[in-house]
Amino acid sequence: MESASVNLYIKPWCPWCIEAVDWMKKRGIDFRTVDVLADAGAFAHMRKISSQSLTPTLEMPDGAVLADFDTRQLERFLEGRQP
């Protein structure tokens, strides 16, 4: 697992994931998408850090995690953080 940037764990068909990707791109946030349906190891890691299997799940370089969120929750989570 790379840890240099923000990891956004997604399921490609998930509408909240698509919205989160678009929201982060529009704001110029450096992140890496991780498709948990295509990578069983990534899915296991996401479950370990979030204690759930829901997406989107955001993992910050400092280890902070936001799981199963919408863009309003994402915006509040990122306020004052350096992604």
C-alpha positions as CSV (number, residue, x, y, z in Angstrom):
1,M,0.0,0.0,0.0
2,E,1.3,3.4,-0.9
3,S,1.1,6.0,1.9
4,A,2.4,9.1,0.2
5,S,-1.1,10.5,-0.6
6,V,-4.6,10.2,0.5
7,N,-6.2,6.8,-0.3
8,L,-9.8,6.7,-1.4
9,Y,-11.3,3.2,-1.2
10,I,-14.1,2.8,-3.7
11,K,-16.5,0.4,-5.4
12,P,-16.7,1.7,-9.0
13,W,-20.5,1.6,-9.2
14,C,-21.0,3.3,-5.8
15,P,-22.7,6.7,-6.4
16,W,-21.2,8.2,-3.2
17,C,-17.8,7.0,-4.4
18,I,-18.3,8.7,-7.8
19,E,-19.4,11.9,-6.0
20,A,-16.4,11.8,-3.7
21,V,-13.9,11.3,-6.6
22,D,-15.5,14.3,-8.5
23,W,-15.5,16.5,-5.4
24,M,-11.9,15.8,-4.6
25,K,-10.7,16.3,-8.2
26,K,-12.5,19.6,-8.4
27,R,-10.7,20.8,-5.3
28,G,-7.3,19.6,-6.5
29,I,-6.8,17.2,-3.7
30,D,-4.0,14.7,-4.4
31,F,-5.4,11.2,-3.9
32,R,-5.3,7.7,-5.1
33,T,-8.4,5.6,-5.8
34,V,-8.3,2.0,-4.7
35,D,-11.0,-0.3,-6.1
36,V,-11.7,-2.7,-3.3
37,L,-13.7,-5.0,-5.6
38,A,-10.6,-5.5,-7.9
39,D,-8.1,-5.9,-5.0
40,A,-9.0,-8.4,-2.2
41,G,-6.0,-7.2,-0.2
42,A,-7.1,-3.6,-0.4
43,F,-10.6,-4.7,0.7
44,A,-9.2,-6.5,3.7
45,H,-7.1,-3.4,4.6
46,M,-10.1,-1.1,4.3
47,R,-12.1,-3.4,6.6
48,K,-9.3,-3.4,9.1
49,I,-8.9,0.4,9.2
50,S,-12.6,1.2,9.1
51,S,-14.2,-1.8,10.8
52,Q,-16.7,-2.0,8.0
53,S,-17.1,-2.9,4.3
54,L,-18.9,0.3,3.1
55,T,-17.4,2.8,0.7
56,P,-16.2,5.4,0.1
57,T,-13.6,5.2,2.8
58,L,-10.8,7.8,3.0
59,E,-7.4,7.0,4.6
60,M,-5.2,10.0,5.3
61,P,-1.4,9.8,5.4
62,D,-1.5,10.4,9.2
63,G,-3.7,7.3,9.6
64,A,-7.0,9.2,10.1
65,V,-10.0,7.4,8.5
66,L,-13.4,8.6,7.3
67,A,-15.7,5.7,6.4
68,D,-19.1,5.6,4.6
69,F,-19.4,9.4,4.0
70,D,-21.1,11.9,1.8
71,T,-19.4,15.1,0.5
72,R,-20.7,17.3,3.3
73,Q,-19.1,14.9,5.8
74,L,-15.9,14.8,3.7
75,E,-15.7,18.6,3.6
76,R,-16.0,18.8,7.4
77,F,-13.4,16.0,7.9
78,L,-10.9,17.7,5.7
79,E,-11.3,21.2,7.2
80,G,-8.0,22.2,8.7
81,R,-6.3,19.0,7.6
82,Q,-3.4,18.8,5.1
83,P,-4.3,16.1,2.6
